[in-house]
Amino acid sequence: MLNFFKNMEGDKAIWAVVALLALFSFLPVYSASSNLVYVVGNGTTTGHLVKHAFLLFLGFGIIYGVHKIPVHFFKGLSLIAMPIVLVLLIFTLAQGTTIDGANASRWIRLPLVGFTFQTSNLAAVVLMIYVARYLTKIKNDVITFSESILPLWVPVFIVIVLILPANFSTAAIMFSMVLLLCFLGGYPIKYLMGIVGTGLVCLTIFVLIAKASPDLFPNRVDTWISRVENFTNPEDTEADYQIERAKIAVVSGGIVGKGAGKSVQKNFLPQSSSDFIYAIIVEEYGLVGGFVLMFFYLLLLFRIVVVANGSQSVFGKLLVLGVGLPIVFQALINMAVAVELFPVTGQTLPLISSGGTSSWMTCLAIGIILSASRKSQIAEKNDVEIDDTNPLEVLSGQL
């Protein structure tokens, strides 16, 4: 065990924040799982807690293994992973998985183990690495829009289009993060504005097609359209049940909360252990607990920026920002939904909510960030300047 801790390299603050968030998650997950047990009739609270612990254990194994991989290897790995991700997305969308009678074309069921896997989460990480690699490759070139369409925007739009019908919020977040990374990577703003306009036109066409032919994309398209409409509608309707219960939980928590495990709304709020777990946290730990949790995510954001700034290669900087910013962005969206500052999205709270795929992909992204910080620490220790002219990085960049 001591050797394990000695081999933990990279930014210690990120290790600490991630560990604290993971440890804290046991309390709200155990408390909120009573909804699944007594309302849904699924398993036992202890069983859900053990499953959550097992998933986090595997997640930390992912962090540890990935942070040992030299950061420049991810350039080549993104090219290998991108076709695999596209095949998985096509398969996921085509199979039209049904879970509990509802269309859920976001998951594939893994054979033998029986777990479900949300392919869009893997696609989000791979796509950000791919974009970071491309921006690094053209950093010294005069960028023209026509030359970047095929290597950059075609893969981006294919991934987004394959995710959009089943999961609009994830597609929108991915598209926003790609635009932000391109902006930080020096891609011309005038071209980005054109991409935004093209994206809006494509989205409008997609919605019109979905409305005209509802059998093409059953359930999901109507779901996210109705969520936006309900958010903009000032009157309360039956469709606002989830968000109303979440707001009741937030208000009843007060300043210091009702105490661990004493939430009442967890028994009435669907998805209380995943999408709306922040509302349960505020109910049990009050505004103090809610703000402390937000502080840790902002601290994680600060350390991500520090690691990116300390990276001596352009790829390292863009990679850290590309996989790190979505983690904090997703957390803030989850919190905003709980207090009705944002439409219901179905986005989980990273490292806190129950669920395997989301936790694992968050851990994958954190492992990549720690890999970059580990490389910077090695360079500082050896007093060596590392940049994109490293032969291995050049070889990987040409793949």
Beta strands, then each sheet from edge to edge (+ up, - down):
strand 1: 98-99
strand 2: 102-103
strand 3: 107-109
strand 4: 116-118
sheet 1: 1+ 2-
sheet 2: 3+ 4-
end
